[in-house]
Amino acid sequence: MKIILLSMFSVPTGHVKVAEVIQQKIKDNHPDAEVKIVDFLSFSNQLLENAVSQFYLKWIKAFPESYKRFYAQLMMSDDYTGMLKSLSMFSIYFEMKLKRLVEEENPSHIICTHSFPSRILGKLKKKSPSFIPKTVNVYTDFFINGVWDKENIDFHMVPSGETRQELIEEHAVPSDRIFSTGVPVSDIFKDGKTRGPKVKSDHKHLLVAGGNNGLCVLQEFMMNPSPAQQFTYTVLCGHNKKLFEMLEGKPNIKPLMYIDDREELNAIYDSVDAIITKPGGVTITEVLNKRIPIFIHDYLPGQEEVNLEFLKEKKLVYLLNNDHPLEIISSILNDKREMNDHLVRLHHYLSTISTSVDESLYTLMKKNREDLLIHTSMKQANVSKTILN
């Protein structure tokens, strides 16, 4: 059994983290399986990946409103008659690359953790009714953008009950092909410990996480905290060395570069009173499972903005403003009733995740074995099939 996991970039984004979690879970439960993560853009064209990833970050930082409009028009619409029609030539190029990958690897499953390879895979599958590999979408945000292929993909691992209903009602996906898993994260963040309200204290330990590139980090009030309140900070700087060097040596701040070790990150989660972060699907899911209060001060335009709307509606996060952020944090963390209510909301959300990732993968692997038996029987009966006609 060979399984291909299609992410988008080689840099450690949330899409890659989810692919790594899926890879490890399959290996743990199916030691004989060959599981390979393919960075789709890098595989297709390394120079193109470098150019796109660098341009993406510069675009967001320099022209956030422009990127926001682009995301709304291109990524949130299922209507591919506008801007994407002019990109059809590129689509054909990527289809050829993916077709070659499938022919060379001959996988039993192809699992997508990014919307773009899902779109290309769906187009390729639609053109080839005899396409053999089982296909799976694993969604890494709290919503489903318009680029994901829904109709041609075999199975879906969704982040919430709302997205499950969306696939059923708007895209006619059979319910038995949808698994409500939440955004897949490592089991180490689901250790079963229930965090109760912290003892009331003026001294708080806050984790500040700005994403892989250390974006959206609140430098101003960390380095100039209110004298009436005492906070210490652990700051995850990602690969932002400049930010690390700027914060290093500050008396109330412990900056850390990118952490690859999940156990180390889990230990940090266990040590803090709250987290200040942006609404990325993977980090937020890890922290929700740890029952840590989440404060949002900033977000990137596009998917994080849509994630934030979902989280606000569920009352799973607290919003900060520029005027009195520390006062807001202190007031909420020292409010025992609010902390109890927060735990109730967290438990309610987590209870809607009805299927574990392990159970979903077991069902997918079982389905593959059953189909292989049918396929073998057809061959014995001289019924031939051609892959990718």
N, C-alpha and C positions, 0 to 999 in steps of 0.2 A: 504494500500500500504506500503510495507516494502522494504527498500533499504539498501543494504550492500555496504559500501565503503571499498575496500581492499587497504591498504597501506602496507608497508613492516616492518618498525620498529616502536617501541613505542616512540623513541626519536623524538623531533620536527624537522624533516628534511623538505625540500621543498615538498616532497611527502605527508607528513602529513598536511602541511599548505594548500596544494591544496585540500586535502580531507576535511579539515575543511571549506574551502570556499564553496565547493560543498554542504556540509551538511547544512550550514547556508542558502544558496540560496534555497535549496529544502524546508527547514522548513518555510522560509519566504513566499514562493509561494504555499506551500501545507502543511498547519498546521496540517492536519490529518495524514500525512505520518510519519512512523517510520523510522528514518535514523540512522544507526549505523556504526561507523568507527571500522574496525577490523584490527589490526596490524598483518598481516598474519604470519610473522615468530614467533611473540610472542604467537599468538593463537596456532600455530602448536607445538611449543616447546620453553618455556621461557628460558631454559638454552642455547638452540641453539642460540636464538636471542642475548643474552648477549655475548656469545662467538664470534659470527659473527661480531657484531657491534664494539666490542673492537679490534678484529683482523684487521678489515677493516681500522680503523684509524691508528693503529700502522703500518700496511703494507704501507699505502700511505706515511706516514711521514718518515719511515725508508728506504723504497725501492721504490721510485716513478717510476723509469724506469721499474722495474719488474711489478708493477701494470699496467702501461701503456701498456705493451705487453700483459698482461692478458686480459685487457679490449678490446684491438683491436682484439684479437683472439677469445674471448668468446662472448663479448657483441655486437660487431659490425658485426658479421656474421650471416646470416640466415641459414648457413649450420650447422646442428646439428648432424653431423656424427662423429665429432672428439672428443674433450674433453667432451662434454656434453653427449655423448653416454655412457661414463663410469659413469655418474651421474643418469642413468635411474632409479636405485633403489630408489634414493632420490626423484625423480619425482613421482614415484608411491606412496611413503609415503605421499607427500604433496597432491597428488590427493585424497587420502583416507581422509585426514584431511578436504580438501575443500568439498568433497562430504558430509561428516558428517555435516559440517556447513550449507550447502544448505538444507539438509534434516531437520535439526533442526529449521532453521530460516524461510524456505520457502519464500525467498524474491521474489519480482516482478522484481527487477533490481540488478545487481552486477556491480559496477563501480570500475575499477582499476586505481590507480594513481601511480603504480609501475610496471615495466616490468615483474618481476618474477611471481607475482600472475596472471598477464595476461596470461603468458605462460602456467601455470598450469590450469587456467580456460579454455583456448582454447583447451588443450588436453582433459580435462574432457568433454567439450561440444561436441567435435568431436566424442567421444565414445558414446554419448547419443543424438541421433537425436531428441528425445522428450524433451530435456532440456528446461524448461519453462522460467526461468528468462531471461530478456533482459540483454545483456552484453555490457559494454561500456569501451573503453580505453580513459583515460584523460592523455595526454602527458605533462610532466613537464619540458622538455628541448626543445631546438630549433631544434631537430632532432629526428628520431625514431631509436632506436638501434635494434639489431637483435633479442633480447630476447622477445620483445613484440609480442604477437600473433596478426596477422593481418587478416588472412583469416577466422577464426572461430568466431571472435568477431563481434557483431551486429553493433555497432556504434563507431565512433571515433571523439574525440574533439582534433583538431590538432593545433599546434602553428603557422603555416605559410602556405602560398600558395604552397611553395615548398614541404612541407610534404604532403599536400593534393594531389598534383600531383603524388608524389611517391606512395601513397596508390592506386591511380587509375591505374597508368601505370604499376607498378611493382607487385602489389598484387591483381589486379582486384577487388578492393573494389568499389561497386557502389557509384557514387558521392552523391546520396541523403542520404547516411549513414555517410557522413563526414561533420563535422561542423568546420569551421575555426574560432576558438574562441580566439586564442592565449593561452598562459599559463594562466589558471584561477587565478586571484587574486581578492582581495576584492574590491568592488566598491568605498570604501573610498579613494582609490588611483586614482580614475577616477572622481575627483570632478569637472571637467570641467574648472579648472583654467589653463590658458595658460601662461607659464612662458616666459617672454621676456628676452632679454639679460640684464645681470646685469650692474649696473652703474660701469664704469671703476674705479677700486680701487686696491691698493696693498694689502689690507687686505681681506683675503678670509676665509670663514668658510667651512671646508671640513669634510665630513662624511667618516669614514673609517669602512667598514663592512667586517669582515673576516669569516663570516659564523657562524653556531651554536656553533662551538668549538673554535672560535676566531683564526682560521688558517689564514695564509697569511696576517698578519697585519704588516704594514711597521713601525717598531719601530725606526729604525735608523735615518731617516730624520725627523720624527715627533719630536723626542727629541733633535735633533740638527739642527734646521732649518737654512737656509741661513740668515745671518744678513740683507741682502738687501731686504728680503721679509718677510712679517708677515702673519702667518697662525694660525688659531685656529682649533682644531680638536675635533670632537665628535667621539669616538671610540666604536663601538658595539663589546663587548667582548664575546657575547654568554654566554656559561657556563664555560668559561675559567677564573676561579677565580684568578689563578696565574698571568695571563696577566692583569686583572683588578687591582690587588694590585701593580703590577710593574708600571702601568701608573698613578695610583691615586696620586694626589698631584702635578703632573707636571703642571707648570703654563699655558701652552698653550693647555692642553689636558683635555677633560672631558670623562672619560671612563664610560660605562654603561654595566651592565650585561644584560642577555637575556630579550628582551622586548616582552611580549605576547600581549599587548594592541595595536591594530592596530591604534587607534586614536593617541596614543602617538608617534608611529613610523611615522605616517603621519605628525604630527606637526614637527618632526625632519627633515623630507624630505623638508618641506616648509621653513625651516630655513637655509638650506645650499646652497652653490654656486655650489658644485659638490660632487661626491662620488668617493672614491677609493675602489674598491671591486674586487671580483673574479667573474667569469662568471657563476654563478648559475642561473638556469632558472627562479626561482620565484623572487628573489631579483632584477634581471635585468629587469624583466617585470614590477614590481612595479615602478622602477625608470624610465623606458621608459615612462610609463603612466604619471609620474610626470614631464616629460620633463627636467630631471636633467642631465647635462653632466656626462658621466661615464668614469672613468680612470681605466684601468686594469694594475696591476703591477705583478700579480702572478695568478696562477690557479692550481687546483688539476688535476693530470693526469686522463685521462678517459673522462667522459662526459663533464666536464668543458672545456677541451681542444677542443672538437668538437664544443661546444657552441661558443667558442671564434672564431673559423674559420667562423661560420655563421655571427657573429656580426661584424667581420672585413670586410667580403665581403659586408655587408650592410652599412658599415661606421657608425655604431651606437655607437661605443666606441672608446676611444683613448688609445693607448698603452704607458706605461711609461718604462723608462730604469733605470738602477741602477746609472747612472752617474749624470744626472741632472733632477730628477723627478719634483722638485718644479718649476724649470724654465719652463719645458714643460707645467705644469698645469697653471702657471701664464700667459704664452704667449697665450695659447688657450683661457682661460677665458676672457682675455682682448682684444681679437680679435673679434670685433663686426660683421664683415662679416662672420667669421667662425661660430660664435654662431647662426647667422641667417640661414646659410646653414645647420647647425646641426638640427635646428628646422624643416627645410624642409624635411630632411631625416627621422626624427622621425615621422612627420605627414604622410609621404608616407608609412612607415612601418605599422603604426597603422591603416591606411586606408585599408590595405590588410586583416585585421581581419574583416571578413564580417558578422559574426554571434555572437551575445552576448551569454554569458554562460546561461543567463536566457532564451533566445529564444531556445537554444539547449535543455535545460532541459524540457521546456514546450513541445517541439516536442516529446521528449522521453516519457514523462508521457502520452501524448495524444495517442501515438502509443501503449502504454501498455493498456490503457483503451479500445482501439479498438480491440486489440487481446483478451482481457478478454471477450468481448462480443462474439467474434467468438468462443472462447473456451467454453463458457457457452452454446452456440447454439449447438455445437458438442456434449456436454454432454447430452443435452436434446434429441438429436437424437440418443442416445445410442452409441456414438463413444467414446471409452475410450482411455486415454493416460496414460502412466506410466513415472514418473519422474525418471531419473537415473536408467535405466534398469540394 
